Amino acid sequence: MTNKTISTTPFADQKPGTSGLRKRTPVFMQPHYVENFVQSVIDALEGFKGKTLVIGGDGRYHNDVAIQTIIRMAAANGFGKVMVGQGGILSTPATSHVIRHHKAFGGFVLSASHNPGGPDADFGIKYNIGNGGPAPEKITDAVFARSKVIDRYLINDAPDIDLGTIGSYRSGDMVVEVIDPVADYAALMQTLFDFPAIANMFANGFRMRFDAMHAVTGPYAHRILEDMLGAPKGTVINGTPSPDFGGGHPDPNLVYARDLYDLLMGPDAPDFGAASDGDGDRNLIIGRKRFVTPSDSLALLAANAPLAPGYANGITGIARSMPTSAAADRVAEKLGIEMHETPTGWKFFGNLLDADRVTICGEESAGTGSNHVREKDGLWAVLLWLNILAARQQSVDDIVRDHWATYGRNYYTRHDYDEVDTAVANKLMDDLRARLPEIAGTTYDSLAVAYADDFTYHDPIDGSTSSRQGIRIGFADGSRIVLRLSGTGTVGATLRLYLERYEPAHGQHDLDTQSALAFLISLADRIAGVRERTGRDAPSVIT
């Protein structure tokens, strides 16, 4: 077997976003495309010779081919060992744990998260560093710089590894260990949660439905929920990973997991419903007759975390992304702990977690997690909810209502405008950004603007600054309008509009969310002209 140096020319579009490089699958299938990006990552790293690299994927179309390519490239570039999940399967949070648990140098995650998969759908690759979290901007910037001038990549000509069988293999001089993708992660969950209490709840008739959406968490949910916790067989549905996610869209929201929502709102609803996404880092939480928004779920999990053994000593702090509602802020204030507002992207939580400034983090895009890994973790959130339910012996609805009675309610919604013409979206944001000074101090129908800015984050740990992270318009009554462009799409731009209004503890907590926010929705359109400028009559998705 021979290591080869292959001449190549740069691609102009390999700039990593908040979650790595995402494109349509045919883009990644171009000759040299995966190789160029992977080599650009490796060239941006130092000190990896002889070290361990973890590789995992969500099972989407082209994962298997790309994983074999990365194995051969890792061998040719001098890594000493690769650990890869059986069948190429390894959820994003499980990848983070494997990196941390086995003290690996880093790892590649092959996923486009909640985006559809298939020959004409989406694909993605990102690199995670040794703490298990996504590469920080200093690395992704170096990767992009290298990708613009790359002229060669290294790869060996070894045969493919049998990823279907657990065991130890070789690719050239490098060891390849195919591991059980669930074992290490399941053992970690047992240290965090009261498995006997949750199992007892199932044994006493508690009913649950978990929709794995034909994605990566299926094997994890079957093993943990059904085999270890004793949930009845059939609790987990759509539990076999599929290259095209069963032809569906593995995004656990009220559009793509509508069947689950309808079930929980129906006459014979189970006690609890949950779903996760393509790579296992997002979650959807629904109780009987009660949908829990991701922002509320973050606040509730933080407030109740000490009920789980892994958090029995309390939490040091909470972090949320800027667009996420301020519900968690009220929990932090009551607990007397730190609260941090960061840009969108889990990599911004890493420094805070490593410094033990926070224990629980979350984003409004259905991502929550803790210091157990350095990624958001969908199944972790589900298990913490189950632990809380077992400890409190109340329904989801009762727990949510009790929370609002204590902290008040943040009415909150997100309106997504997908695949907007990039030039149109950028011009809308630029024009609004230029108008911020005149918007600040304005009063709209007696609602006074308290601030209008483009969010800039100053990292309290490493001193770095991240600017232009989203436009915020805040009002004197605590309401907010936020607009930003998402980096998770693969075609055009995704314009996201976030709206929030606070209702105090003694206020009305049972209003319909869109009705409660109707004035802000209208006001946002008056200020930004989203519908007129995008030509859209309505958002693509409302969550």
C-alpha positions in Angstrom: 0.0 0.0 0.0 1.4 3.3 -1.1 0.9 6.9 0.1 0.3 9.2 -2.8 0.5 12.9 -3.4 -2.4 14.0 -5.7 -2.2 17.3 -7.5 -5.3 19.4 -7.3 -6.7 22.9 -7.8 -8.8 25.0 -5.3 -12.5 25.2 -5.2 -13.7 28.7 -4.4 -16.7 27.7 -2.2 -15.1 25.8 0.7 -15.7 28.4 3.5 -16.9 26.6 6.6 -20.1 28.0 8.2 -21.3 27.8 11.8 -21.5 24.0 11.4 -18.7 23.2 9.0 -19.0 23.0 5.2 -22.5 22.2 3.8 -23.4 21.9 0.2 -25.7 19.8 -2.0 -24.5 16.2 -2.2 -23.5 16.4 -5.9 -21.1 19.2 -5.0 -19.3 16.9 -2.5 -19.3 14.1 -5.1 -17.2 16.2 -7.5 -13.7 14.7 -8.0 -11.2 16.1 -5.4 -13.9 18.1 -3.5 -14.0 16.1 -0.3 -10.2 15.5 -0.5 -9.5 19.3 -0.9 -11.5 20.2 2.1 -10.2 17.4 4.4 -6.6 18.2 3.4 -7.3 21.9 4.0 -8.4 21.0 7.6 -5.4 18.7 8.2 -3.0 21.4 6.9 -4.5 23.9 9.4 -3.7 21.6 12.3 -0.4 21.0 14.1 0.9 18.1 16.3 -1.4 15.3 15.0 1.3 12.9 13.9 0.7 9.5 15.5 -2.5 10.8 17.3 -6.0 9.4 17.2 -8.7 10.8 14.9 -12.5 10.0 15.3 -14.8 9.8 12.3 -18.6 9.5 12.5 -21.6 10.3 10.4 -25.4 10.4 10.4 -25.8 7.7 7.8 -26.9 10.1 5.0 -26.2 9.4 1.4 -22.4 9.5 0.5 -21.3 9.1 4.1 -19.8 5.7 3.4 -17.7 6.9 0.5 -16.5 10.0 2.2 -15.6 8.1 5.4 -13.4 5.7 3.4 -11.7 8.6 1.7 -11.0 10.4 5.1 -9.6 7.1 6.5 -7.1 6.8 3.7 -6.2 10.5 3.9 -5.7 10.3 7.7 -3.3 7.3 7.2 -1.3 9.1 4.5 -1.0 12.3 6.6 0.4 10.4 9.6 -2.4 9.9 12.1 -1.7 6.9 14.2 -5.2 5.6 14.7 -8.8 6.3 13.5 -11.9 5.3 15.5 -15.0 5.1 13.4 -18.6 4.1 14.4 -19.9 0.7 13.1 -21.5 1.3 9.7 -20.1 4.8 9.7 -22.7 5.7 12.3 -21.8 8.0 15.1 -24.1 10.8 16.3 -22.6 14.3 16.7 -22.8 14.2 20.5 -21.5 10.7 20.6 -18.6 11.8 18.4 -17.9 14.6 20.9 -17.9 12.1 23.8 -15.7 9.6 22.0 -13.1 12.3 21.3 -13.1 13.3 24.9 -13.3 9.9 26.5 -10.5 8.4 24.4 -8.5 11.6 24.4 -8.4 11.8 20.7 -6.7 14.6 18.8 -10.0 15.6 17.1 -12.6 14.2 14.7 -14.6 14.6 11.5 -18.4 14.7 11.7 -20.1 13.9 8.4 -23.5 15.4 8.6 -25.7 18.2 7.4 -27.6 18.0 10.7 -31.3 18.5 10.2 -31.1 19.0 6.4 -32.5 16.4 4.1 -30.3 13.7 2.7 -30.0 11.9 -0.6 -28.4 12.1 -4.0 -29.8 15.5 -4.7 -30.2 16.7 -1.1 -27.6 17.9 1.4 -24.2 16.8 2.7 -21.7 18.3 5.2 -18.4 17.8 6.9 -17.1 19.6 10.0 -14.0 19.2 12.2 -14.2 19.0 16.0 -11.1 19.7 18.1 -9.7 17.8 21.1 -12.2 19.1 23.6 -14.9 17.5 21.5 -16.4 20.8 20.3 -16.6 22.3 16.8 -13.4 24.0 15.6 -13.2 27.7 16.6 -13.1 30.5 14.1 -9.3 30.7 14.2 -9.2 27.2 12.8 -12.1 27.5 10.3 -10.5 30.7 9.0 -7.2 28.9 8.5 -9.0 26.1 6.7 -10.7 28.5 4.3 -7.5 30.3 3.6 -5.7 27.0 2.9 -8.6 25.8 0.7 -8.1 28.8 -1.6 -4.5 27.9 -2.5 -4.4 24.1 -2.0 -2.4 22.3 -4.7 -2.1 18.8 -3.4 -3.6 16.2 -1.0 -2.2 13.0 0.5 -4.0 9.7 0.3 -3.1 6.0 0.4 -4.3 3.3 -2.0 -5.4 0.9 0.8 -8.6 -1.1 0.3 -11.8 0.0 2.0 -12.3 -0.9 5.7 -15.1 -3.3 6.6 -17.1 -0.7 8.6 -19.9 -3.2 9.2 -17.9 -5.3 11.6 -16.6 -4.2 15.0 -12.9 -4.8 15.2 -9.4 -3.6 14.6 -8.0 -3.1 11.0 -5.2 -1.3 9.3 -5.0 1.2 6.5 -1.4 1.4 5.6 0.6 2.0 8.8 -2.5 3.3 10.7 -4.8 1.4 13.0 -8.5 1.6 12.2 -10.8 0.7 15.1 -14.5 0.1 14.2 -16.4 0.7 17.5 -19.9 0.1 18.8 -21.4 3.6 18.2 -23.7 3.5 21.2 -21.7 1.8 24.0 -19.6 4.7 25.2 -22.4 7.2 25.0 -24.9 5.0 26.8 -22.4 4.5 29.6 -22.1 8.2 30.0 -25.8 8.7 30.2 -26.0 6.2 33.0 -23.6 8.4 35.1 -25.9 11.5 34.5 -29.4 10.2 35.0 -31.4 8.1 37.5 -32.0 5.1 35.2 -33.8 3.0 37.9 -36.3 5.8 38.6 -37.0 6.3 34.9 -37.3 2.5 34.4 -39.7 2.3 37.3 -41.8 5.0 35.6 -42.0 2.9 32.4 -42.8 -0.2 34.5 -45.8 1.6 36.0 -47.4 2.4 32.7 -45.7 5.6 31.6 -46.2 5.9 27.8 -43.8 7.6 25.4 -43.2 8.0 21.7 -39.8 8.8 20.3 -39.4 9.6 16.6 -35.9 9.1 15.4 -36.9 10.4 11.9 -35.0 7.6 10.1 -31.8 9.2 11.4 -28.8 8.6 13.6 -30.5 8.5 17.0 -32.5 5.4 16.2 -29.9 2.9 17.4 -29.2 5.0 20.5 -32.9 5.3 21.4 -33.6 1.6 20.8 -30.7 0.7 23.1 -31.2 3.2 25.8 -35.0 3.7 26.0 -36.2 0.2 25.1 -33.4 -2.1 26.1 -31.9 -0.4 29.1 -34.9 1.6 30.5 -37.6 -0.9 29.6 -39.8 1.3 27.5 -42.2 -1.0 25.5 -41.0 -2.1 22.1 -42.5 0.3 19.6 -41.8 3.3 21.8 -39.1 4.2 19.2 -40.4 4.7 15.7 -38.5 5.4 12.5 -35.4 4.0 14.3 -33.3 2.6 11.4 -31.0 5.2 9.8 -31.7 5.7 6.1 -29.4 7.5 3.5 -32.4 9.7 2.6 -34.0 9.7 6.0 -36.9 7.7 4.7 -37.6 10.4 2.1 -38.3 12.9 4.9 -36.8 16.0 6.4 -35.0 15.1 9.7 -35.7 18.4 11.4 -37.6 17.9 14.7 -40.0 20.8 14.5 -43.8 21.2 14.2 -43.7 21.0 10.4 -41.6 17.9 9.8 -42.6 16.1 13.0 -46.3 17.0 12.6 -47.5 13.4 13.1 -45.9 13.3 16.5 -47.4 16.6 17.5 -50.9 15.4 16.3 -50.5 12.2 18.3 -49.7 14.1 21.5 -52.6 16.5 21.0 -55.0 13.6 20.2 -57.5 11.7 22.4 -55.3 8.8 23.3 -52.0 10.7 23.6 -49.1 9.1 25.4 -47.6 11.0 28.4 -44.5 12.2 26.5 -43.3 12.6 23.0 -39.9 13.5 21.6 -37.9 13.5 18.4 -34.3 14.1 17.3 -32.7 15.2 14.0 -30.4 13.9 11.4 -27.2 13.8 13.5 -28.8 13.6 16.9 -27.9 17.0 18.3 -31.4 18.6 18.3 -34.6 17.7 20.1 -38.4 18.2 20.1 -40.2 17.9 23.4 -44.0 17.5 23.6 -46.2 16.5 26.5 -49.8 15.4 26.4 -51.6 18.6 25.1 -48.4 20.7 25.7 -45.7 21.6 23.1 -42.6 22.9 24.9 -40.7 25.5 22.9 -36.9 25.0 22.7 -36.3 28.2 24.6 -38.7 27.2 27.4 -37.2 23.7 27.4 -33.7 25.2 28.1 -35.1 27.2 31.0 -37.0 24.3 32.4 -34.0 21.9 32.1 -31.7 24.4 33.8 -34.2 25.1 36.6 -34.8 21.3 37.3 -31.3 19.9 36.5 -30.4 19.1 40.1 -33.1 16.5 40.1 -30.7 14.4 38.0 -27.8 12.7 39.8 -25.2 14.2 37.4 -26.3 17.7 38.3 -27.2 17.2 42.0 -24.7 19.8 43.2 -26.3 22.5 41.0 -25.2 24.2 37.9 -22.5 27.0 37.6 -24.2 29.0 34.9 -26.3 29.0 31.8 -25.5 30.1 28.2 -27.9 30.8 25.4 -27.5 32.0 21.8 -28.5 35.6 21.3 -31.7 34.8 19.3 -32.9 32.4 22.0 -35.5 33.8 24.3 -34.6 35.3 27.6 -36.6 32.7 29.6 -33.3 31.1 30.8 -32.1 34.5 32.0 -34.8 34.6 34.6 -33.8 31.2 35.9 -30.2 32.3 36.2 -31.2 35.4 38.0 -33.3 33.5 40.5 -30.5 30.9 41.1 -27.8 33.6 41.4 -25.6 32.1 38.7 -23.9 33.4 35.6 -25.9 34.0 32.4 -24.1 34.3 29.0 -25.5 35.4 25.7 -23.4 34.2 22.7 -23.6 34.2 18.9 -25.4 31.3 17.3 -23.2 28.2 16.9 -22.2 25.7 19.6 -18.5 26.5 19.2 -19.1 29.7 21.2 -20.2 27.7 24.2 -17.0 25.6 24.3 -14.8 28.2 26.1 -17.4 28.8 28.7 -17.9 25.1 29.3 -14.1 24.4 29.5 -13.7 27.2 32.0 -16.6 25.8 34.1 -18.4 29.2 33.8 -21.6 27.4 32.6 -23.1 23.9 32.9 -26.1 24.0 30.6 -26.4 25.7 27.2 -29.1 26.0 24.6 -30.2 27.5 21.3 -33.7 28.2 20.1 -33.1 25.9 17.1 -34.0 22.9 19.3 -30.4 22.4 20.6 -29.7 21.9 24.3 -26.7 20.3 26.1 -24.4 20.4 29.0 -20.8 20.1 30.1 -20.9 16.3 29.5 -19.9 16.9 25.9 -19.1 19.9 23.7 -22.1 19.6 21.3 -25.8 20.0 21.7 -27.3 16.6 22.5 -30.9 15.7 21.6 -31.2 12.4 23.4 -29.5 13.9 26.5 -32.3 16.5 26.6 -34.9 13.7 26.3 -33.4 11.7 29.1 -33.1 14.8 31.4 -36.8 15.5 30.8 -37.6 11.8 31.7 -35.5 12.2 34.8 -37.5 15.3 35.8 -40.8 13.6 35.1 -39.8 10.7 37.2 -38.6 12.9 40.1 -41.5 15.3 40.1 -44.3 12.8 39.3 -46.1 15.5 37.4 -47.2 15.8 33.7 -45.2 17.9 31.2 -48.1 20.4 31.2 -48.1 20.8 35.0 -44.4 21.3 35.1 -44.5 24.0 32.3 -47.4 25.8 34.0 -45.6 25.7 37.4 -42.5 27.2 35.7 -44.5 30.1 34.2 -46.2 30.8 37.5 -42.7 31.2 39.0 -40.8 32.9 36.3 -43.4 34.3 33.9 -43.6 33.3 30.2 -41.6 34.5 27.3 -43.9 34.3 24.2 -41.5 33.5 21.4 -41.5 32.4 17.8 -39.1 32.1 14.8 -40.1 32.7 11.2 -37.8 31.2 8.6 -37.6 32.4 5.0 -35.7 29.6 3.3 -33.7 29.8 0.0 -34.0 33.5 -0.4 -31.9 35.0 -3.1 -28.6 35.7 -1.4 -28.2 39.2 -2.8 -31.7 40.1 -1.7 -31.1 38.8 1.8 -27.8 40.6 2.2 -29.2 43.9 0.9 -32.1 43.7 3.3 -29.7 43.1 6.2 -27.3 45.8 5.1 -30.1 48.4 4.6 -31.5 47.6 8.0 -28.1 47.7 9.6 -27.5 51.2 8.2 -30.9 52.4 9.7 -30.1 51.2 13.2 -29.1 54.6 14.5 -32.4 56.2 13.4 -34.4 53.2 14.8 -32.8 53.5 18.2 -35.0 55.8 20.3 -38.0 55.6 18.0 -41.4 54.9 19.3 -43.8 52.6 17.4 -47.4 52.9 18.4 -46.4 53.7 22.0 -43.8 50.9 22.1 -40.4 52.6 22.7 -37.2 51.2 21.2 -34.7 50.7 24.0 -31.8 49.6 21.8 -31.1 48.8 18.2 -27.7 47.2 17.3 -25.8 44.5 15.4 -24.8 42.0 18.1 -21.1 41.8 18.9 -19.8 39.1 21.2 -16.7 39.6 23.4 -15.5 36.1 24.6 -14.8 36.5 28.3 -12.4 33.5 28.2 -10.1 34.1 25.2 -10.8 37.8 24.6 -11.8 37.2 20.9 -14.5 39.4 19.3 -17.2 38.2 16.9 -19.2 40.9 15.2 -22.2 41.2 12.9 -23.9 38.3 14.6 -27.5 39.5 14.1 -29.6 42.6 14.3 -31.4 43.2 17.6 -34.2 45.7 18.2 -35.2 45.7 21.8 -38.1 47.6 23.4 -38.7 49.1 26.7 -41.2 46.4 27.8 -38.6 43.6 27.2 -39.9 42.6 23.8 -37.4 41.9 21.0 -37.2 41.6 17.3 -34.1 39.8 15.9 -33.0 39.2 12.3 -30.1 37.2 11.1 -28.9 35.1 8.2 -28.5 31.4 9.0 -25.4 29.5 8.0 -27.0 26.1 7.9 -28.6 26.1 4.5 -27.0 25.0 1.2 -29.0 27.0 -1.4 -29.5 30.7 -1.3 -29.9 32.3 2.1 -32.1 31.5 5.1 -33.4 34.7 6.7 -34.6 34.2 10.2 -36.9 36.5 12.1 -37.2 36.0 15.9 -39.9 37.7 18.0 -40.3 37.7 21.8 -42.6 39.2 24.4 -42.5 38.7 28.1 -45.6 38.1 30.2 -44.9 38.3 34.0 -45.6 35.5 36.5 -49.1 36.9 37.3 -50.0 37.5 33.6 -51.8 35.6 30.9 -49.9 32.4 30.0 -52.4 30.6 27.8 -52.6 32.8 24.8 -51.9 31.5 21.3 -48.3 32.3 20.6 -48.8 33.8 17.1 -51.7 35.9 18.4 -49.7 37.0 21.4 -47.0 38.2 19.1 -49.2 39.6 16.3 -48.2 43.2 16.9 -44.5 42.4 16.9 -44.9 40.3 13.8 -46.6 43.2 12.0 -44.1 45.7 13.4 -41.1 43.6 12.2 -42.5 43.7 8.7 -43.0 47.4 8.9 -39.4 48.0 10.0 -37.6 45.4 7.8 -40.0 44.9 4.9 -39.2 41.2 4.8 -42.3 40.1 2.8 -42.0 42.9 0.2 -38.3 42.5 -0.3 -38.3 38.7 -0.4 -41.5 38.4 -2.4 -42.8 35.9 0.1 -46.3 36.0 1.4 -45.5 33.9 4.5 -42.5 32.3 6.1 -41.3 28.8 4.9 -41.5 27.5 8.5 -42.9 28.9 11.7 -41.6 27.5 15.0 
